């Protein structure tokens, strides 16, 4: 795994205009009930730039998700891709920006948040999945009862 802590001293000093980050990150909590990041690992591609007294990270988080089909409960997998646009400040606003700690920023929590927010809420193994007992629990439109 790659350490996603970025030393931003050169950005702050103006000796570089950006820092590229390309690495993998293991997630401590890889998902939510019913869906998670496969193997608990995501790949992060980002560019960090100075923006006044803060730093901005732009990029994307890539991985694979796994979940249960909402109808048949079989395992479903799919590609995970989430955009990342995060601001890091010396005095962060909770829920909006991330902290700068001794000229360093940690992209791992932001990557985890982006990955978890990109997980599917109600995945299907296929659009025509009939579920485990299609005669008892039909998935199509309900039959009209009684005429008008």
N, C-alpha and C positions, 0 to 999 in steps of 0.2 A: 504494500500500500504506500501511497505517497502522502507525505505530510503536506497538508493544505494551508499551513501557516505561511503567510507571505510577509517578508521583511520589506517595508515600504520606505526605508531611509533614503534610498536613491531617488524615489519619486518625490519625496518631500523636499529633497535638496535640489531637485530639478535636473539632476544629471542624466535621467532617462525620462521619457514621456509616458511609458507604459511598461507593465510587466506581464508577460504571458504565463498562464498557468495551464498545465496539461497533465492531469494525473488522476489516479483512482483514490477512492475514499471508502473505507469501511464504515458502515452506519451502526451506531450502538442500538438504535431502535429503528429497524428497517421497514416499518410499515404501521398499518392500523389493522384492527380486527377484520379479517376477510381478504386482505390484500397486502402484499409486501414486495419489497425490492428483492429479486432473486439473489441469493447468496449474500445479501446485505451489502452489496458493493455497487457504487455508481462511478462513472467517469465524468470528470469535470474539465471543460475547456472554457477558459475565461481570460479576459484582459482586465487588468487593474490599472486605473488612472487616478491621478490626483485631481481633486476638484475643490479648490479653495482650501479650507482646513479639514477636508474629509477625503475619503477614497471611495471610488465607485468601481464595482466589479460587474462586468457584463459578459455573458456567455451562455453556455447551455450545460445541462446535466443529462447524461445518457445512461441507460441501463436496461434491464429487463424486469418486468413485473410478473408476479405469479399470484393467482387468486383462485377461488372456487367459482365455477359457473353458477349463476344465481338460480338456474333451473334444475340442472342435473347433478350439481355439486362435484363434477369432475374438475381436475386441475386445468386451468387456463393460463397461458403465458402470452406476453405481448411486449412490444418495444416500449420503453419509457424514454421520453424526451421532454424536457422542461426548460424554458428559458430562465435565465438568471439575470436579474438587475438589482443589485443590492448596494446600499450606501453604508459606509462605516464612518463613525464619528467618535470624537473624544468623549463626548457626553451623549450617548445614544438615547433615542426616544424608544421606550419599550414597545415592542411589536411593530416598529417602523424601520429602525436602523440598527446596525450592529456596532459593537465596541471596537475601538482601536486600543491595543494594549502594548505600550512601549514600542511604538512605531511598527507594530505587527498587526495583521488582521488574520483571523481564522475563517477560511471559506467553508470548512466542513459543516458547521451548523446550518449555514445558508443552503448548501448543496442538499443536505438532508431534508430541510423544509421544502425546497423546490421539488425534490423527488417524491416525498410523501403527498404533497398537494397534487401531483400528476397521476397518482394511482387511480385506477378506475373505481367508480362507486358501485356499479352493479354489472360486472362483466358477464358476457355470454360466451360459451365455447363456439357457437355459431348462431346466426340469426334464426335458423329454423330448428334450434334445439327444442325437442318436445318434452324434456324433463324426464324424471325417472318413472313416472306413472301417467302417461299422457291421457289415458281413458278416464282416469279419476280426477286429474288436475290439468285440464286443457289450457294451452297457452294462447290460443287464438281469441278472437272477439267472442263475447258471451252471446249465446243464442237468444234471439228476441222472444220474450214471453208474452203471449196474448196479443191479439191484433187490436188495431184501433178502429 
